[in-house]
Amino acid sequence: MDKIEKYQNIVIEFLKEQAKPTLGMNPNVRNEVIADRESNNFQLLHLGWKGDHYQFFISFHFSIINEKIWLQWNRTENEVVDFFMEKGVPKSDIVLGLKPPYVREHTGFAVA
């Protein structure tokens, strides 16, 4: 298995874990993992109805660019990078894309 395929599998595993229903979760709102291996983009969506209001938002978005995992969006309090590092992804292969480039150099993770 090459590095990109390994990273794709790790990202998808993380998203599937996050998509599992939790206690007290609204049964009318579902989680969907979107995995596009060809373009290397991965998301977790929440969508459905909460009363009279339609819910649709992206919890996570990841890209794999130049053999690095880019965290593009995290709408949760979950520490994503800890999961990736536990799976063997080095800090040098994780880019906090949601941070401005001038901040990334101070995070301890990859700049780009």
N, C-alpha and C positions, 0 to 999 in steps of 0.2 A: 504494500500500500504506500503510495507516495504521500508527501507532506500535505498537499492540498486536500486530498481525499481524507486523510486523517483529521485535518482541521474541520472539514465539512462535517464529518461524523461527530466530532466533539461538540460543535455548535448545535447541530440538530439534537443531539442527546440532551444538551442543556435546555433547549427550547421545549422539548417534549416533557422534560421534568417540570418545567415551569408551567406547562399547559395543563397539568393534572388538576382535576377539581379539588377544591379545598373546602373544609367545613364552613358552612355559612355562605358559600358561593351561590349567587343567584342562578337558578336552573335555566332561566331564560337568556342568560348571557353565556356564550360559549367561547372557548379558546381555540384558535386555529394556528397551526404551525405552517408557515409558508417557506418552502425550501426550494430555491432555484440553483441547483448545482452548476448549471451551465454558465450563469452570470455571477455565481458566487455571492448571492444575496439571500439573507435568511431573516424571517420576522416571526414574531408572535403577536397575533391579533386577538383582541377581545371584541366581540360583537353580539348584539342581541338587544332585547328590550328590558328595561328596568322601569316598570310602571308604564307611564306614557312617554318615556324618553328613550330614544334609540341610542345605544351605546356603540361606539366604534372608535377604537384607538389602538395604536401600536405600543406594545410594552417594550419590545426589544427589536433592534435592527442591527444585524452584523453583516459585514462584507469581508471577503477574503481578497486582498489586493497584494500583489507581489509576495505571495506566500506568508502573509501576516494576517492575523485576525484583527479587523477594525471594529471596535465598538462604536457604532454610529448613533445609537439611541438607547437609552435606558430610562424608562418611566417608572421605575421601581426603586426600592431601597436595597435590593439584592446586590451583593458584591459578586459580580460576574467573574471578574478576573481570578478570584480565588478558585472557582470551579475549574477554569481553564488551566491554571497552574497545577492544581491537583491532578489533572489529566496529562500533565507533562508538557504543556505549552510554556516555553520560556518567556520571561518578561520582554525579551528582545523581539518576540514575535506577536506582541499584543500592542495595538495602537489605540489610544483613547481618542478616536476621531471626533468625538463630541466636544473635546477640549480644543481651544484655539492652539495653533501651532506653537506660539511663543510660550504656552503653558506646558505643553507636552514634555519639553526637555527637563522639566522639574518633577515629573511624575515617577520616574524610575522605570517607565515603560518605553517602548519604541517611539521614536519621533515620527517616523513615516515608513 
